[in-house]
Amino acid sequence: MAGIIVGNDTASGTRGIAPDAKLTSVKIGTASGAVDVSQMIAAVDWVVKHRNDDPANPIRVVNLSYGSGGTPPNWTDPLQFAVEKAWQAGIVVVAAAGNNGNATAKLTNPAMDEWVLAVGATATNGTTATADDTLATFTNLATSGNQVDLLAPGTSIASLRDPGSNVDNMYPAARVGTTLFKGTGTSQATAVVSAAAALLLQAKPAATPDQVKEWLTKGGTFLPSGKAGTLGLLELNVNGALARTATAAAKPTWATSSGLGTFELSRGTSHVMLDNAALSGERTVWGALATASWAPKAAAQASWSGGTWMGFRVAGDGWTGTSWTSRTWAAATWTSTPWVSGATWSDPAWSGRTWSGRTWSAGTWLGRTWSSDAWSGQAWR
């Protein structure tokens, strides 16, 4: 996803869509992709609090190539509360619609929230023209709630390869040359739109998230055939969005979340597991936490203090301050306890819990699970 946005591969000449954007990696998952919704919430909180730490490069866009397995009430969901606070803080949140198929009744969480830019994928059918582009069959559509806001290319997208990574080792046939790797899904389409949002903000740095969303969605290209045509879904057109930047966006009147729902409803079927026991209920990977305690602090941008989130030690304090552009999450473990080898996803997730309807462009997932699920990082107690 990072390569789609800012890549610069000199070996192949492949560049990202917004190669001059500054990208901050807030890593919350492990090498196998395992991550709990509580970690995603903590990460979004961190971005909101630290968005202006580097004044020359404030965080303006969050790419969420992610979706939980939950279908919680929008008006209480804590994950949607977190992304809404990011949006209200001036950050464009771009989220993957999910890869469970066109017949799915809802988008994944948090793409189901109206306060984000929900992205579905198109199949470009091997051409650069848009006239033959079609809605990808794996893209989630909604029969109620928020519908896909925008489509973008998401099939067989070549980006930077990460040699030696879990995916690289398991699917060598997806490699393109020695430096690139193909992937398919609404995750890839989301990265494309995040890059487009960065380009739009480069041209109009004073734009609000509401304006960016309106310009991108209303400046898109109509796809005449198939379900995309029937539903009136538009595909990304950066020039079309730029042509609309003189217009003012209408003030949204969308409903907001209180954040007081449960972590369990938010995570839904997406549970991380330790010693065959699922992390469930009102617990984070660091310990028990009530959303009633967290939501007011998140709203006040006070859930983080140095390297602690809601009192849980997550990392050292050294990466906070006036600039973290060259810092790392300093030497601190998750509650001083290592992750146990063998911790797994019970329902492995990448933006809707599957890649491209359970397939890579160059291979299939074996039984919808990773063949190697070991945690490579640290763990809860």
Beta strands, then each sheet from edge to edge (+ up, - down):
strand 1: 8-9
strand 2: 14-15
strand 3: 61-64
strand 4: 92-96
strand 5: 117-123
strand 6: 134-135
strand 7: 150-153
strand 8: 157-160
strand 9: 175-176
strand 10: 180-183
strand 11: 221-222
strand 12: 234-235
strand 13: 272-274
strand 14: 277-278
strand 15: 304-305
strand 16: 308-309
strand 17: 312-313
strand 18: 344-345
strand 19: 359-360
strand 20: 363-364
sheet 1: 1+ 2-
sheet 2: 3+ 4+ 5+ 6-
sheet 3: 3+ 4+ 5+ 7+
sheet 4: 8+ 10- 9+
sheet 5: 11+ 12-
sheet 6: 14+ 13- 18+
sheet 7: 15+ 16- 17+
sheet 8: 19+ 20-
end
